[in-house]
Amino acid sequence: MSSTSPGRATAVPEVFADTRRRRADSARQVADVLRRQVLQGAFPDGLLPSEASMAEAFGASRNAIRDAFGILRAEGLLVRVQGVGTMVAARKYPHGLNRLLGLAETLREHGEVVNEVRAAGTIVPPPAVAARLRAPGGPPVMTVVCVERLRRLNGWPFSLDLTYLVPDIGAPLLGEDLAHNDIFALIEAQAGQDLGAASLTVEAVSADPRSAAVLEAPPGAALLMVERLTRLADGRPVDLEYIRVRGDRVVLHGELRREAPDDLPLSATERDRTGVHHAPHPDQSRRPGDDRRVPVCRRLHAVRRHLPPRLAGHQP
């Protein structure tokens, strides 16, 4: 039997390291599925099944199930109640990415959105903000209306929104009820036309101490940082927003469709292998009486036409 000196670290046998990795991987995989079930309301009474029944359902060990519960507890989705079991602790609200909507429009079926206006007035914008709000070919933006709101859903802090508006649209809104109205609806009423489209970026950030205090979240808590530039139907930019959303209160969802482009250039690897530098224009035939396009594996066919038969999959 081997011995070690006191205080000297010993290497962990590989078999134990592999076991721990498998358990951690299994817990993560269970947590991914379980998280979706929680968000979709699969447990209407809030109580999750026992660890034993969950282990049987997932084909995982009870230790992996216990670790998965721990992952979701750390995310604030679950809580362990002594004498009761594991329960759903908090609800996340769905926010779609398919349509341009205000927060109250998006979440109206989930409760009441009320805005606490923290600041509102006309300011000289930072150059980067002025550049984003300048209409193509239009004059420089010298002033903007700035509005900061804490937005609550059913009384709970949901997001902290900083909004910059072009002055001819924003100035009249300072006299409107910003506490109970989405700015989008007010913009459309003032502009006399609908909003058309928006450019959107979303990234994860940690809450700075001030934002955390306003959102009643722990310092360093996970937030979704949304930057959105919204344009009127005529293409004019009118609204630039920086929105910090509590990550434990929202889940983003959308429907994405994959469509083959009309002319897909070859990658550098494909060009090197085939010697072809431009793919021929793809064939887009139609079935008789059918209005749908028939993709013909455009990229693959374009490459295969220039490969030797044995590499292209043809028999000699």
KEKE-3310 file (N, C-alpha, C; in steps of 0.2 Angstrom, whole numbers, plus 5000, padded with zeros to 4 digits):
npx = (5004:5003:5010:5008:5016:5012:5001:5005:4999:4989:4988:4972:4964:4962:4950:4941:4940:4935:4922:4917:4916:4907:4896:4894:4892:4880:4871:4871:4865:4852:4848:4846:4835:4825:4825:4818:4806:4801:4800:4790:4779:4777:4775:4762:4757:4768:4777:4790:4793:4799:4817:4820:4810:4813:4825:4823:4815:4824:4834:4846:4858:4853:4861:4866:4853:4851:4861:4858:4846:4852:4859:4849:4843:4853:4851:4840:4828:4822:4818:4822:4811:4810:4803:4794:4799:4807:4803:4796:4803:4803:4796:4799:4797:4790:4798:4796:4806:4801:4793:4791:4788:4782:4786:4774:4765:4770:4770:4757:4747:4752:4752:4752:4761:4770:4778:4791:4796:4812:4820:4818:4820:4828:4843:4860:4867:4878:4891:4891:4878:4870:4875:4869:4855:4854:4846:4847:4856:4851:4851:4863:4860:4857:4851:4843:4829:4829:4825:4823:4818:4812:4805:4791:4784:4769:4772:4785:4802:4808:4815:4827:4827:4834:4831:4833:4827:4823:4822:4810:4800:4801:4800:4786:4782:4785:4775:4766:4758:4769:4771:4761:4761:4767:4782:4783:4769:4766:4775:4771:4758:4762:4770:4762:4763:4766:4778:4792:4804:4817:4834:4843:4853:4858:4866:4874:4877:4885:4877:4880:4884:4875:4864:4860:4855:4844:4836:4834:4842:4855:4872:4882:4873:4866:4862:4852:4858:4851:4852:4843:4839:4826:4816:4805:4791:4795:4808:4816:4827:4822:4822:4832:4838:4844:4843:4842:4839:4832:4840:4834:4821:4816:4814:4820:4813:4811:4806:4815:4819:4827:4833:4839:4851:4851:4863:4877:4893:4908:4917:4934:4941:4934:4937:4951:4952:4945:4949:4940:4934:4922:4906:4894:4879:4865:4853:4836:4823:4806:4792:4780:4765:4767:4771:4782:4799:4812:4825:4841:4852:4862:4875:4883:4881:4887:4900:4903:4903:4915:4924:4935:4928:4929:4930:4919:4909:4904:4903:4915)
npy = (4994:5011:5026:5043:5059:5070:5083:5083:5084:5073:5064:5063:5047:5042:5035:5039:5053:5052:5047:5057:5067:5061:5061:5075:5079:5072:5078:5091:5089:5084:5095:5104:5100:5099:5112:5118:5112:5117:5131:5130:5127:5114:5109:5111:5113:5117:5108:5097:5080:5066:5063:5050:5045:5054:5051:5038:5042:5050:5041:5042:5044:5045:5054:5062:5068:5075:5084:5091:5097:5106:5114:5121:5127:5136:5145:5151:5145:5134:5128:5121:5114:5111:5096:5095:5095:5098:5113:5124:5139:5152:5161:5163:5174:5173:5181:5186:5186:5188:5198:5216:5224:5233:5232:5231:5227:5214:5207:5207:5197:5191:5199:5215:5229:5242:5258:5266:5281:5287:5297:5311:5321:5334:5332:5335:5324:5310:5309:5296:5292:5302:5300:5287:5290:5299:5303:5296:5306:5316:5331:5334:5327:5337:5338:5327:5318:5311:5297:5288:5273:5262:5247:5237:5221:5215:5221:5217:5221:5222:5227:5239:5253:5263:5276:5285:5298:5305:5323:5330:5320:5315:5326:5330:5319:5320:5326:5316:5301:5292:5283:5273:5269:5261:5267:5265:5265:5278:5285:5281:5287:5301:5302:5299:5288:5271:5261:5253:5244:5236:5237:5225:5219:5207:5203:5195:5202:5207:5213:5229:5238:5249:5247:5234:5237:5245:5236:5227:5216:5204:5211:5209:5200:5190:5199:5203:5212:5223:5231:5242:5249:5258:5261:5271:5267:5273:5272:5281:5283:5284:5280:5275:5262:5256:5242:5234:5219:5208:5193:5182:5183:5182:5174:5172:5169:5162:5159:5152:5151:5141:5146:5142:5152:5161:5161:5154:5157:5147:5140:5144:5132:5123:5129:5128:5114:5110:5119:5127:5144:5151:5147:5140:5148:5143:5130:5132:5124:5121:5112:5105:5114:5117:5129:5131:5132:5121:5116:5110:5104:5114:5119:5107:5101:5110:5109:5096:5094:5098:5089:5075:5059:5048:5055:5062:5053:5046:5031:5022)
npz = (5000:4996:5002:5007:5010:5024:5019:5006:4990:4981:4966:4957:4954:4937:4934:4944:4941:4928:4931:4939:4929:4920:4928:4930:4917:4914:4923:4919:4906:4910:4917:4907:4899:4909:4913:4903:4904:4916:4913:4904:4911:4915:4928:4936:4949:4955:4961:4960:4953:4963:4967:4964:4955:4944:4941:4935:4925:4917:4915:4922:4936:4954:4960:4949:4946:4957:4957:4945:4950:4958:4950:4944:4955:4958:4947:4951:4948:4955:4971:4987:4998:5015:5020:5010:4997:4981:4973:4961:4960:4954:4941:4923:4910:4894:4879:4864:4848:4836:4832:4832:4846:4860:4878:4886:4877:4873:4885:4890:4892:4903:4914:4923:4917:4923:4923:4931:4930:4930:4926:4914:4900:4890:4882:4877:4866:4867:4855:4848:4850:4844:4830:4828:4828:4817:4803:4786:4776:4782:4793:4806:4822:4836:4849:4860:4867:4882:4892:4906:4913:4926:4924:4929:4931:4936:4948:4951:4949:4932:4921:4916:4908:4896:4886:4870:4861:4845:4844:4839:4839:4852:4862:4863:4870:4883:4890:4891:4898:4903:4913:4911:4898:4883:4875:4862:4856:4859:4851:4838:4838:4839:4827:4817:4809:4807:4817:4809:4808:4817:4823:4832:4846:4857:4873:4886:4902:4917:4932:4936:4952:4954:4945:4949:4961:4958:4951:4961:4962:4965:4967:4952:4946:4933:4918:4904:4891:4880:4865:4855:4840:4833:4819:4810:4798:4786:4787:4794:4808:4825:4839:4851:4861:4877:4886:4901:4906:4919:4920:4926:4925:4912:4896:4880:4864:4848:4831:4818:4801:4789:4774:4757:4749:4734:4727:4732:4737:4735:4748:4755:4757:4749:4736:4736:4735:4723:4713:4708:4707:4706:4709:4698:4693:4703:4700:4700:4699:4695:4700:4689:4690:4703:4715:4723:4726:4721:4729:4723:4730:4729:4732:4734:4721:4713:4716:4714:4700:4696:4701:4701:4695:4705:4717:4717:4719:4709:4700:4691)
capx = (5000:5007:5008:5010:5018:5006:5001:5006:4993:4990:4984:4966:4964:4958:4944:4937:4939:4930:4916:4914:4915:4901:4890:4893:4889:4873:4867:4870:4860:4846:4846:4844:4828:4821:4824:4813:4799:4799:4798:4784:4774:4775:4773:4757:4757:4775:4781:4793:4793:4805:4823:4820:4806:4816:4831:4821:4813:4829:4839:4852:4858:4850:4866:4865:4847:4852:4866:4854:4842:4857:4860:4843:4842:4858:4848:4834:4822:4820:4820:4821:4807:4810:4797:4789:4802:4809:4798:4797:4804:4801:4794:4802:4791:4793:4799:4797:4810:4799:4789:4793:4783:4784:4786:4767:4762:4773:4768:4750:4744:4756:4751:4752:4768:4770:4784:4793:4800:4817:4823:4816:4822:4831:4850:4865:4868:4885:4892:4889:4870:4868:4876:4864:4849:4854:4842:4852:4856:4848:4855:4865:4856:4860:4848:4838:4825:4832:4820:4825:4812:4812:4799:4789:4779:4766:4775:4792:4807:4809:4820:4829:4827:4837:4829:4835:4822:4824:4818:4803:4796:4802:4798:4779:4780:4787:4769:4762:4758:4775:4771:4757:4760:4773:4784:4781:4763:4766:4779:4767:4753:4765:4773:4757:4764:4768:4785:4793:4809:4822:4841:4843:4858:4857:4871:4874:4882:4884:4874:4884:4881:4869:4859:4858:4851:4838:4833:4833:4845:4862:4877:4885:4868:4866:4857:4852:4858:4847:4852:4838:4838:4820:4814:4798:4790:4799:4816:4819:4828:4818:4822:4838:4836:4848:4838:4845:4833:4834:4840:4830:4814:4814:4817:4819:4811:4809:4806:4820:4819:4833:4832:4845:4852:4851:4870:4881:4899:4912:4922:4941:4943:4931:4940:4957:4951:4942:4951:4934:4934:4916:4901:4889:4872:4861:4847:4830:4818:4799:4788:4774:4759:4769:4774:4787:4806:4815:4833:4844:4858:4866:4882:4886:4882:4892:4907:4904:4904:4922:4928:4936:4923:4930:4929:4912:4904:4902:4906:4919)
capy = (5000:5017:5031:5050:5063:5074:5089:5083:5083:5066:5064:5059:5042:5044:5032:5044:5059:5051:5046:5064:5071:5058:5064:5082:5080:5070:5083:5097:5087:5084:5102:5108:5097:5101:5120:5120:5110:5122:5137:5129:5126:5107:5107:5116:5114:5119:5103:5092:5073:5064:5061:5043:5045:5058:5047:5033:5045:5052:5036:5045:5042:5050:5060:5067:5072:5080:5090:5095:5102:5111:5119:5126:5131:5142:5149:5154:5142:5129:5129:5115:5116:5105:5092:5096:5093:5103:5116:5129:5145:5158:5160:5167:5176:5173:5187:5184:5190:5188:5204:5222:5225:5236:5227:5229:5223:5208:5203:5209:5191:5189:5204:5223:5232:5249:5261:5271:5286:5289:5303:5312:5328:5335:5333:5335:5317:5308:5308:5289:5291:5306:5297:5282:5293:5304:5300:5296:5312:5322:5336:5331:5327:5341:5336:5321:5317:5305:5294:5282:5270:5255:5243:5232:5217:5213:5224:5215:5224:5218:5229:5246:5255:5270:5278:5291:5299:5312:5328:5331:5315:5314:5332:5330:5313:5322:5328:5310:5297:5287:5277:5267:5268:5259:5272:5263:5267:5285:5287:5280:5292:5307:5302:5298:5282:5265:5259:5249:5239:5238:5233:5222:5215:5205:5200:5194:5206:5206:5219:5234:5239:5253:5244:5229:5240:5248:5231:5223:5210:5204:5213:5204:5196:5190:5203:5203:5219:5223:5237:5242:5255:5257:5265:5272:5264:5276:5271:5286:5281:5288:5278:5271:5260:5252:5239:5229:5214:5203:5187:5177:5185:5182:5169:5174:5163:5164:5154:5153:5147:5141:5146:5142:5158:5160:5161:5153:5156:5142:5142:5144:5125:5121:5132:5125:5107:5109:5123:5132:5150:5154:5142:5141:5150:5137:5128:5133:5122:5121:5106:5107:5116:5119:5136:5130:5131:5115:5116:5104:5103:5118:5120:5101:5100:5115:5107:5089:5095:5099:5084:5068:5054:5044:5059:5065:5048:5042:5024:5023)
capz = (5000:4995:5007:5005:5016:5026:5016:4999:4986:4977:4960:4957:4949:4931:4934:4948:4937:4923:4934:4940:4923:4917:4932:4929:4910:4915:4927:4914:4901:4913:4919:4901:4898:4915:4913:4898:4907:4921:4909:4900:4916:4916:4934:4937:4956:4957:4965:4955:4955:4967:4963:4961:4949:4939:4939:4931:4918:4913:4914:4926:4943:4958:4961:4943:4946:4963:4954:4940:4954:4961:4944:4943:4961:4957:4943:4954:4945:4959:4978:4991:5004:5019:5021:5004:4991:4976:4970:4956:4964:4951:4934:4918:4905:4887:4875:4857:4844:4829:4830:4835:4851:4867:4883:4889:4872:4873:4891:4892:4895:4909:4920:4921:4916:4926:4922:4936:4927:4935:4923:4908:4898:4884:4883:4871:4866:4865:4847:4845:4850:4838:4824:4827:4827:4812:4797:4781:4772:4786:4797:4812:4828:4841:4855:4860:4873:4886:4896:4910:4917:4929:4922:4934:4929:4942:4954:4952:4944:4926:4916:4917:4901:4894:4879:4867:4856:4841:4848:4836:4842:4860:4866:4865:4874:4890:4893:4890:4903:4902:4918:4910:4891:4880:4871:4855:4855:4859:4845:4832:4838:4837:4821:4812:4805:4811:4817:4803:4809:4822:4823:4839:4848:4864:4876:4893:4906:4925:4934:4940:4958:4954:4941:4953:4967:4955:4949:4966:4961:4968:4962:4948:4944:4926:4915:4897:4889:4874:4862:4850:4836:4830:4814:4807:4792:4781:4787:4798:4815:4830:4845:4852:4868:4880:4890:4905:4909:4924:4917:4930:4924:4905:4892:4874:4860:4841:4825:4813:4795:4785:4767:4753:4746:4727:4724:4738:4735:4738:4754:4753:4757:4742:4730:4735:4733:4717:4708:4706:4711:4706:4708:4693:4696:4705:4696:4704:4694:4698:4698:4686:4694:4710:4715:4727:4723:4722:4729:4720:4733:4724:4733:4732:4714:4710:4718:4711:4693:4695:4705:4697:4696:4711:4722:4716:4721:4703:4698:4684)
cpx = (5004:5005:5011:5012:5012:5007:5002:5000:4994:4985:4978:4966:4960:4951:4939:4935:4934:4923:4913:4912:4908:4895:4889:4890:4881:4869:4866:4864:4853:4843:4843:4837:4823:4820:4818:4806:4797:4797:4791:4778:4772:4773:4768:4756:4763:4779:4784:4793:4799:4811:4823:4816:4809:4822:4829:4818:4818:4835:4846:4852:4855:4855:4866:4859:4848:4856:4862:4849:4846:4858:4855:4841:4847:4855:4842:4827:4818:4822:4818:4817:4807:4803:4792:4793:4805:4804:4800:4797:4802:4799:4797:4797:4794:4793:4801:4802:4808:4795:4792:4787:4786:4783:4778:4764:4764:4770:4761:4746:4747:4755:4752:4759:4767:4777:4786:4798:4805:4820:4820:4817:4826:4839:4854:4868:4876:4885:4889:4881:4868:4869:4871:4857:4848:4850:4847:4851:4853:4853:4857:4860:4859:4858:4844:4834:4827:4827:4823:4819:4814:4805:4797:4784:4776:4769:4783:4797:4809:4815:4821:4831:4830:4835:4831:4830:4824:4819:4811:4798:4796:4799:4791:4778:4782:4780:4764:4762:4763:4775:4766:4756:4767:4775:4783:4774:4762:4770:4775:4761:4756:4768:4768:4758:4767:4776:4786:4798:4813:4829:4842:4850:4857:4864:4871:4879:4880:4882:4879:4881:4875:4863:4856:4853:4844:4833:4831:4836:4852:4867:4881:4880:4868:4860:4857:4852:4856:4849:4848:4838:4831:4818:4807:4797:4794:4806:4819:4820:4825:4820:4828:4838:4842:4844:4842:4839:4836:4834:4836:4823:4811:4817:4815:4818:4810:4809:4810:4819:4825:4831:4838:4845:4852:4858:4875:4888:4903:4916:4929:4943:4940:4935:4947:4957:4949:4945:4946:4934:4927:4911:4896:4883:4868:4855:4841:4824:4811:4796:4782:4768:4760:4773:4780:4794:4808:4822:4836:4851:4864:4873:4886:4887:4887:4899:4908:4906:4911:4927:4929:4930:4923:4929:4922:4907:4901:4906:4909:4915)
cpy = (5006:5022:5038:5054:5068:5081:5089:5081:5077:5067:5060:5054:5044:5041:5037:5050:5058:5050:5053:5068:5068:5061:5071:5083:5078:5075:5089:5095:5087:5091:5106:5106:5100:5109:5122:5118:5115:5128:5136:5127:5119:5104:5112:5118:5116:5114:5098:5085:5072:5063:5054:5042:5049:5054:5041:5036:5047:5047:5038:5043:5047:5056:5065:5071:5077:5086:5094:5100:5108:5116:5124:5130:5137:5147:5153:5151:5138:5131:5123:5117:5110:5102:5092:5093:5099:5106:5122:5136:5152:5157:5165:5168:5176:5180:5185:5188:5190:5195:5210:5225:5229:5230:5225:5225:5215:5204:5204:5203:5188:5194:5211:5225:5240:5252:5266:5275:5289:5296:5305:5320:5328:5336:5333:5328:5315:5307:5302:5289:5296:5303:5291:5285:5298:5300:5300:5302:5318:5326:5332:5332:5331:5340:5330:5321:5310:5303:5288:5279:5263:5252:5237:5228:5214:5215:5222:5219:5219:5220:5237:5248:5262:5271:5285:5292:5305:5317:5330:5326:5314:5320:5332:5324:5315:5324:5322:5306:5291:5282:5271:5266:5266:5265:5271:5266:5275:5288:5287:5286:5299:5308:5302:5293:5277:5264:5254:5243:5241:5234:5231:5218:5213:5202:5199:5198:5205:5213:5223:5235:5243:5250:5238:5232:5242:5242:5226:5216:5210:5207:5208:5199:5196:5194:5201:5210:5219:5231:5237:5249:5254:5263:5266:5268:5267:5276:5275:5283:5286:5286:5273:5269:5256:5249:5234:5225:5209:5196:5181:5178:5184:5177:5171:5168:5166:5158:5156:5149:5147:5141:5146:5148:5156:5159:5160:5152:5150:5144:5142:5137:5122:5123:5129:5117:5106:5113:5128:5138:5153:5148:5144:5144:5143:5136:5128:5131:5122:5115:5109:5108:5117:5125:5136:5129:5124:5115:5110:5104:5108:5118:5113:5100:5104:5112:5100:5089:5096:5094:5078:5063:5051:5048:5062:5060:5044:5036:5025:5019)
cpz = (5000:5000:5004:5011:5017:5022:5009:4995:4982:4971:4960:4952:4943:4931:4938:4944:4931:4925:4936:4934:4920:4921:4931:4922:4910:4918:4923:4909:4904:4915:4912:4899:4903:4915:4908:4900:4912:4918:4906:4905:4916:4923:4937:4945:4959:4960:4959:4958:4960:4963:4960:4955:4943:4937:4934:4924:4914:4912:4917:4933:4947:4960:4955:4944:4952:4961:4949:4944:4956:4956:4944:4949:4960:4952:4945:4952:4950:4966:4982:4997:5009:5021:5016:4998:4987:4972:4965:4960:4961:4943:4929:4913:4898:4883:4868:4853:4837:4827:4834:4839:4857:4872:4886:4883:4872:4879:4894:4895:4901:4915:4918:4922:4918:4926:4928:4932:4931:4932:4916:4906:4892:4885:4876:4871:4865:4858:4844:4845:4844:4832:4823:4825:4821:4806:4791:4777:4776:4790:4803:4818:4834:4848:4854:4867:4876:4891:4900:4914:4920:4927:4926:4930:4935:4949:4955:4947:4938:4922:4918:4910:4900:4887:4877:4861:4852:4844:4845:4838:4849:4864:4868:4869:4881:4893:4893:4897:4902:4907:4916:4902:4888:4875:4864:4852:4854:4853:4839:4832:4836:4830:4815:4807:4810:4811:4812:4805:4814:4821:4830:4840:4856:4867:4883:4897:4913:4927:4938:4947:4958:4950:4945:4959:4964:4954:4954:4965:4964:4964:4958:4945:4936:4923:4907:4895:4881:4871:4856:4846:4832:4825:4812:4801:4786:4781:4792:4805:4820:4837:4846:4860:4870:4886:4894:4908:4914:4920:4920:4929:4916:4901:4885:4869:4853:4837:4820:4807:4791:4777:4763:4749:4738:4724:4730:4736:4738:4743:4751:4752:4750:4736:4730:4733:4726:4711:4705:4710:4711:4705:4703:4697:4697:4701:4701:4699:4698:4696:4694:4690:4701:4710:4719:4723:4725:4723:4727:4723:4730:4726:4732:4725:4711:4711:4714:4704:4691:4698:4700:4699:4703:4717:4722:4718:4715:4702:4691:4679)
residu = (MET:SER:SER:THR:SER:PRO:GLY:ARG:ALA:THR:ALA:VAL:PRO:GLU:VAL:PHE:ALA:ASP:THR:ARG:ARG:ARG:ARG:ALA:ASP:SER:ALA:ARG:GLN:VAL:ALA:ASP:VAL:LEU:ARG:ARG:GLN:VAL:LEU:GLN:GLY:ALA:PHE:PRO:ASP:GLY:LEU:LEU:PRO:SER:GLU:ALA:SER:MET:ALA:GLU:ALA:PHE:GLY:ALA:SER:ARG:ASN:ALA:ILE:ARG:ASP:ALA:PHE:GLY:ILE:LEU:ARG:ALA:GLU:GLY:LEU:LEU:VAL:ARG:VAL:GLN:GLY:VAL:GLY:THR:MET:VAL:ALA:ALA:ARG:LYS:TYR:PRO:HIS:GLY:LEU:ASN:ARG:LEU:LEU:GLY:LEU:ALA:GLU:THR:LEU:ARG:GLU:HIS:GLY:GLU:VAL:VAL:ASN:GLU:VAL:ARG:ALA:ALA:GLY:THR:ILE:VAL:PRO:PRO:PRO:ALA:VAL:ALA:ALA:ARG:LEU:ARG:ALA:PRO:GLY:GLY:PRO:PRO:VAL:MET:THR:VAL:VAL:CYS:VAL:GLU:ARG:LEU:ARG:ARG:LEU:ASN:GLY:TRP:PRO:PHE:SER:LEU:ASP:LEU:THR:TYR:LEU:VAL:PRO:ASP:ILE:GLY:ALA:PRO:LEU:LEU:GLY:GLU:ASP:LEU:ALA:HIS:ASN:ASP:ILE:PHE:ALA:LEU:ILE:GLU:ALA:GLN:ALA:GLY:GLN:ASP:LEU:GLY:ALA:ALA:SER:LEU:THR:VAL:GLU:ALA:VAL:SER:ALA:ASP:PRO:ARG:SER:ALA:ALA:VAL:LEU:GLU:ALA:PRO:PRO:GLY:ALA:ALA:LEU:LEU:MET:VAL:GLU:ARG:LEU:THR:ARG:LEU:ALA:ASP:GLY:ARG:PRO:VAL:ASP:LEU:GLU:TYR:ILE:ARG:VAL:ARG:GLY:ASP:ARG:VAL:VAL:LEU:HIS:GLY:GLU:LEU:ARG:ARG:GLU:ALA:PRO:ASP:ASP:LEU:PRO:LEU:SER:ALA:THR:GLU:ARG:ASP:ARG:THR:GLY:VAL:HIS:HIS:ALA:PRO:HIS:PRO:ASP:GLN:SER:ARG:ARG:PRO:GLY:ASP:ASP:ARG:ARG:VAL:PRO:VAL:CYS:ARG:ARG:LEU:HIS:ALA:VAL:ARG:ARG:HIS:LEU:PRO:PRO:ARG:LEU:ALA:GLY:HIS:GLN:PRO)
# end
